[in-house]
Amino acid sequence: MDTDPLRLIFMGSPDFAVPALKALIDSRHEVVCVYSQPPRPAGRGQKETLCPIHSFADRNRIPVRSPLSLRDDEVQRNFARLKLDAVVVVAYGLMLPQAILNAPKLGCFNIHASLLPRWRGAAPIQRAIEAGDEKTGVSIMAMDEGLDTGGIYLVRETLITSKTTTSDLHDILAVEGAEMIVEALERTSKKELKAVPQSVNGVTYAEKLTRDEGRVNWQRSSVKLNLQIRALNPRPGVWCELNGMRLKILAATPEWGVKGEPGTVVGLPLVVACGEGALRVQKAQRSGKGSMDIADLVRGIPIAIGTKLG
């Protein structure tokens, strides 16, 4: 059954949302407007910078709106005047009040980077890796006023390997979500797909990341520290102190059968004792420098056995 092209609004802000917006632009549907977070100071010069979605929409000549809140009556009236069929939301950054949720005929569709109801909330990719999950994925969800509590249209699983980082998963899930949202819109418009309520079992919440989470606690096990390093790669990153200098750890592997006081270098080029086992650092980054293999880094800054890392 053929249906008319849908009139869509896209609401998103970061890089993760760009593949979905591109897929919708390339589809038969019409993206009439984009909502994103307003420009904010960034970089050393603190110059006002557009978020990735705003920049992408500008390049594709799509109007952009950046309200500070969606609870303003005039903002809601302007939203409703667009006569929408559906809204697609991907990491937008604002909660949608009921007036916004009610505006489109087919409702608001959200691309969420987890297997809901596991990891509702702000940092689902990072929390899945940090917890040692063996799989995650993408859920296309019907939005309501709750925090990622709406019914599910589509789900696709992705395995998490022993080397998967947040950077890896970010790129994989962004592309999968883009493919899935086009399918969900098509099938819903043809009345072939309905949202199924989420399970009441297995609910977990992915708390927002904080910068302080990146500081290494060498009392933790090497396994837990390795999960933390992969989860916080690339941001905010996991770091320790070496002779008063910040050293960001980008990749490492746990080792067993190695003992020593936690935080002490017990092997070369850089093996550090932990609360349980040890961590063999493979890639690291000094302040103001790029990523380096650890063998190259220690050639410039020798690190002797017995060195204590902060």
TALIN-V308022 format. One record per helix or strand of 2 or more residues. SS is the DSSP state (hx for helix, st for strand). FROM is the first residue (numbers start at 0). TO is the last residue. If there is no record, write none. Layout:
BEGIN
ss=SS from=FROM to=TO
ss=SS from=FROM to=TO
END
This chain:
BEGIN
ss=st from=6 to=11
ss=hx from=14 to=25
ss=st from=29 to=34
ss=st from=39 to=41
ss=st from=46 to=48
ss=hx from=51 to=58
ss=st from=63 to=64
ss=hx from=72 to=79
ss=st from=85 to=89
ss=hx from=97 to=102
ss=st from=107 to=111
ss=st from=119 to=120
ss=hx from=123 to=129
ss=st from=134 to=141
ss=st from=151 to=158
ss=hx from=165 to=188
ss=st from=204 to=205
ss=hx from=210 to=213
ss=hx from=221 to=230
ss=st from=237 to=241
ss=st from=244 to=254
ss=st from=263 to=266
ss=st from=270 to=272
ss=st from=277 to=285
ss=st from=291 to=292
ss=hx from=293 to=299
END
